[in-house]
Amino acid sequence: MVVQLPSEPEVDTQPAEIDAGVIDDARARHRRERWVGAIVAALAVIAGLLFGFGGGGGGGAGAGRHGGAGGNPGGASRNSTKPATALALRGVSANEFGLMSSGTGWGVLQNGFEVTRDGGLRWQLITGAAQHGARYGRALVKGLTLTDSSTTVIESSSPSARVAAIAVEGAGAAPSFCKQPRYPSTGVPGLLITADAGRSWTMRALPGCNGAESVSFVNARIGYVDVYRSTGESQIYETVDGARHWRLRGHFAGPSAISFGSREDGLATVNTTNQTATPAVYRTTDGGRSWERVRFCGATPDPSYTVYCGNMTSFGRRGVVLAVAQRLAKVRSDAVLIYTTSDGGNHWVRHRLPLQSPQMPQLSAPNASDLFAYSPTGVLYTSTDGGSDWSSIPQPGVRDVVQMQFVNADYGWLNSGDGLEYTRDGGRNWAPVGRR
């Protein structure tokens, strides 16, 4: 699960010459592209003249490969109510990915852990497996050998365009100060952090070198992590110095997932041990020191009606929770619901998605207003008003979606059976990551 919170300005700690080098590279690339574009245009004109003199067929200029204006994703209107057919082509294969902003993200790819800042056209290898040769044998993050087979990404949090915190676990993910793994079968866990859009990374230890179940950062310094204990209890810890130090804030009797939108306001989904196995949702308004249960999840006075709560995202005083309601007395009556709050969880409003499914759809909420839900039936549902109204976009070319994340109302990635795809127009058109 990937969490995207409201942006917060961050201090650029990179030397000026690095940014200057990036700018120079971009200018050089643009010069090359203009020359290539000029040559292609000239050839096209010559070919058109030859074709016209030869009596070829007429007609207007053909549309681009996406069918949108100018042939680019984004040609279709975001506010259009007419369902649009999305396109999907084979793209980069990734085991896991995360976005920080439009075009800037990370992925566990075939060679290892890589970062891109241009939409996937170029990738920078941060660390890889030794078997890929000397080029990939040198890890830029000390103590980390993050590949798609040796290390697992548990969860990530990106509170702004420059910050990402990634909880990892595996034999190659051990910070030097975690000598002995608490769980030898899975290896030593750690927290991988960047505060400059992936240009540099730091490996930090989790509290007590325990494994993480969930991680949520508010900015580069303030964050929360939920770690599990051998007793089955989960504990919520807070850091105010970029994961250098941690302090205990709360605990739950079972595994949980957390999402903080500010230092005070957060949500937690806790797996319960009741007979229906329905997770419970809790909220905090004091930084995790105390928690209050939200009552719309779980069993209801009607014994045949149960609400199963899943993904949740906190935006400070506002929050979003995804749920599936099952009425066991009826066949095919599973409703997909979105609960939203605008006052820190004192009151919740229920919105029903225009679909029925016993499975949780993929949910992405880049902010409290723009919501995206990918149905197992192959339809992307979008809302621009916090779930009150929904539009549908059929996705016939996309299959087996396992992960989806949007960073705003227009730009997002999804991970499917065909690889990573990106959209610039809110999901109406898709193209393989790494292609223009």
N, C-alpha and C positions, 0 to 999 in steps of 0.2 A: 504494500500500500504506500502510495506516494502522496505527501501533504504539501500543499502550496498555500502560503499565507500572504497577507497584504505586504507589499514591498516596504522596506525601510532603508533609508540611505546608509551606505557603509563607507568607511574610510578606505581609500585605495592605498595599500601598503606596498605596491609594486614600484620599483625604480622607474624613473621617467624614460630611460633608454629602452626598456622592454616595450612600453606602450608605443614609443616612437618607432621601434622596429616593426610592430604590428601594423602601424599606419603606413610605413614605407612598403611593407609587403602588400598591403591592400592596394596602395596606389599603383605599384608595379603590376599587380594582377589586373587591375582595371585598365591600365594602358594596353596590356596584352589582349584583353578582351575587346577593347575598342578596335585594335588592329585586325583581330580575327573577325570581328563583326563587320568591319568595312570590307574585308576581302570577300566574306560570304555574301554580303549585300551586292557587291559588284558582280560576283558570279551569278547571283540570282537574277540581276537585271539583264545580263547577257543571255542567260538561259531563257528568260521571259521573252526577250526580243526575238531570239531564234525560234522559240515556240510559236510566237505570234505570227512571224513571217511564214511559218510552215503551215498555217491554217489550223492550229490546234483549237481545242474547245475553250469556251469563255467561262464566265462565272466570277463571283466575288472571291476574295481571299478566304482560304480555309481557316476554320477555327483551330485554336491550339489543342494540345493533346488532352487537356482537362475540360475542354468545352466551355471555359469561362472567358471573360473579357481578356483579350490580350494573350490568351493561352496559358494563363497562370492561375494557380489556386487563389481564390479570392474574387473570381469574376462574378459568382453568384452573390446576390444580396443576402446579408446576414438576417434581415428582417422579413425575408420572403416566407410566406406561409405555404407555398407549393412544395411538396416533397421533391427532393433532388436525389438523383442517383449518383452515388459516390464511386470514384474509380480507385483501384488499388493495383499496384505493380509490385514485383519482387524487390525487396530492399535489403538493408544490412541486417544480419542475424545477430540477435542479442539475447543473452540469458536474463538480463535485467537492465533497466535504464532509469534515469531520473532527469528532469528538466529544472533549470534554474531561471531561465528566461527564454524568449523566442530565439531559437537557434543555438542556445548554450545548454549543453547537457553532458551527462556521462553515461557510459554503458559498459557492462561486462561482456565484451565481444570475444571473438575466437582467440585473439592474441593475448587478451588480458583486460585490465581495467584501462579504459581510454576516455578522453575528454574531447569534445568538439565545441567550437565557438562560432561556427559558420553553418549551422544546420546539418552537419554531417558530411560536408564536402571534404573536410580534412579532419583527421583524428590525431590526437597526441597520446602516445602510449605512456601511461604513468607507471605501470608495473605489469610484468608478464611472467610467464612460466619459462624456466631455464631451457626447456626442450625446444623452444622456438628459436634458439640460437643466441649468439652474443648480443645481438641487437635488442633482444627482449630480456636478457638476463640481468640487466642492471635496474634495480628498483629505485625510483625517485623518492619513494616513501620508505624510510628505513623500517625493517621488520615486517614488510607487507609483500606478499606474493599473491595478488588477487587475480585468479583466473576463474573461468566458468566451471572448473571441476574441483579446485582445491578449497575454495572459499565461498561461503554463502552470504549474500546480501540479505539481512533480516528486514530492514526498513530504512527509509531515508526521509529527511525533512529538509525543505528548502524555503526558508522564511523570506528570502529576498533574491534579487538577481545575481548576487555575488556569493551567497552563503549556501552551503550544503553540509549536512551532517549525515553520515551513512554508518549504520550499525552493521558490522560484519562479524563473521564467525568461521573459523577454520584453522587448519594446521599452519597456514602461512600468514595468519592475521594477528600474530601475537606481538603486542607491544613489549619492549625489552624489560619493562618492570613487572610483567605478568609471567613469571617463570614456570609455574605449574598450572596446567589447566584444571579448572574445577570439574570439567566434564571431558575426560580424555577422548571419548568417542567422537566428539564434535570439534575439539580443539579449543584454542583460546579466543575469546571474543575481544573486540575493540571497536573504537569509534573513529572514523575517518572524517576529517573536517577540512573545509576550504573556506576562506573569507575573501578570495579574490577571483571568483568565477572559474576556479579550477586551475589557475596557474601554479599554485603551490598547495600542498596538502600536509596535514599533520595527523599522526596517529596518536590517539589518546586511549587510556585504559578506562573501562567501565567500573562502576563502584564495586569493590571487592573482587574484580576480575570475573564477575558473573556475566552470564549471557543476557542480551537485551531482547525484550519482546516488542518494544516500541520506543520510538525516539521522536521528540518534537522540540524544535528550537524556535525561539521568538526573534532572535537576531544572532549575530556572530558570538555574542558573549553569554546570553541567557538561554538556557535550554533545559529540557526535562527528559529523563529516560526512565523506562519501566524495566527493571531487571527481575529475573526469576530466581527463586531459591530452591534448594533441594527439598525443602519442606512443602513445596507447592504454592507458597506465598509469593506474591509479586510486590515489589517495593518501588515507590516513586521517589526519584532523586532529582535535585535541582543543582544547576551550575550557574554561576554568574561571572565566570572568568574563562569561558571557552573550553570547558571540560577539563581544566587542570585540577579542580577540586569539586567535590560533590558533597551535598548534605541531604539527609533523609527528610522527605516531606510527607509521606503517607504510605499506606500499604493496603492491599486487598487480599482476600482469602484465596483467590484463584488467578489464573492468567488474565492479563488485561492489555488493552491498547489505549494510548493516550493521544490527545491533540490539544495543544495550547495555542490560543490566538493572541494572548498577552501574558504578562507575567502573573496576572491574577486569575484570568478566566481560562478554564480548560474543561475538556470532556474526557470520559474514560468509559470504554466498553469492557465489562468484566464477565468472563465465562463463569456461569454458576453451576452448581451441582444438583439443581432441582430435577424433578422427574421429566420436565419438558426440555431441559438442556437449553433454555433460552438465555442469551446474554442479557445482562442488565446494564443500563447506561447511568453514569453518575456525572455530576458537574461540581466544579469547585470555583469559588470566587475569591479565594485567598491563597492562591499559588500552590494548592495541593495539600494544605494543612488539614482541611476538613472537606468532606465530600457528602453530597446529598443525592439520593437516588431519584432519577427521572421515572415517573410512573407509567409512561405509555408503553414500555417494553415488557414482554413476558405474558403470563397468563392473565386472562380477563374474567369477570364474573360469569361469562358464558364459557363453560368448559370446552366447547368445541371451537373456540376462537382464540388464537395465540398470535402475538406479534413478535417476530424474530428481528432483532436489531443488529445491524452490521456496521458498515463504514460510517464514521462521523468526522466532521471537520469543524474546528473552532476558529472563529474570526473575532476573538475578543467577546464582546457582548452578544454577538450574533453567532449562530451555529447551525449546522446541517447534519441530520442523521438519516441514514438510509435504513429501511425496514421492509420486511416481507410479512404480510398478514395472511395466516392460513385459517380457513374455516373448514374443519375436518368433516363437517356434516354434508358438505357439498363437493362435487367433483369439479376440478379445474376452477377453483374460486380463489386462487392465491393472488392477492393484490400487492403491488409494489408501491410503497409509500415513502414520502420524504417529509420529515418533520423539521421545521425551522423555528428558530427563536431570535428575537431582536432585543431581548432584555436580560441576557445572561442565563436564560433557562427558567425564569420564573413562569413564563407562559410559552406554549408551543402551538404551532399551527400545523395541521396535517394537510398534505397535498398528495393526491393520487396520480401516479404515472399512468398514461393510457396503455398499459400492458398488464398481462397476467403471466406470472412465472414463479415456479417454486424455488428458483435459484436467485441469488443476489446478483443484480447486474453490475457491471463495472461502473463505478461512480467517480467523477472528477469534479471538484468545485474550486476553481481558481479564485473565486471570491463568493460572497454570500448571495449575489444576484445571478451570476452565470453558472448554470449547472448542466452537466452532461451525464447521461446514463446510457450505457451500451447494453442492449438487451441480448440474451442468448439466442433470440430469434433472428439476429442480424440487422437490427434497427438501432440507430443512434437517436436518442431523444434529447432535445435541448430546451433549456428555459433561460430567459433573460430577466425574469422577475422573481427569482427565488423559489421557483417551483409552482407558482400559481397557474401558469399556462405553459404548455409544452408543444413543440413541433417535432415531427418525425422526419428522419432522413434515412431511407433504405441504404444498406451497405452490401450490395450483392457481390462485390469483388473482394470483400474482406472476410476472412474465416478464422475461427479459433482465437479470438482476442483474449489474451491473458493479462494485459496491462494497458492502462490508458491514463494519460495525464495531459491536462490543458493548463497553460500558464496565464491565459486571459481568454476573452470571449472568442478569439479567432484562432490562436496558434496552439497546436497540441500534437502529441505523438501517441501512437498505439503500437503495441507489440502483438503480432498475430502469427499465424502459421506461415505467412509469406515474408516475415521479417518486420523491421521497423518502418512505419509509414508516418508521414507528417501532413498536416493540413494548415492552411493559412486563412481559411474562410469558415471556421467553426464546424468543420466536419463534412462540408458539402463535397469537397474534392480532396483526394489524397494522392500522394506521390511517395515513392521510396525515399527514405532518408538518405542523403548523400547525392541526390540529384536535384537540379534546379527545377 
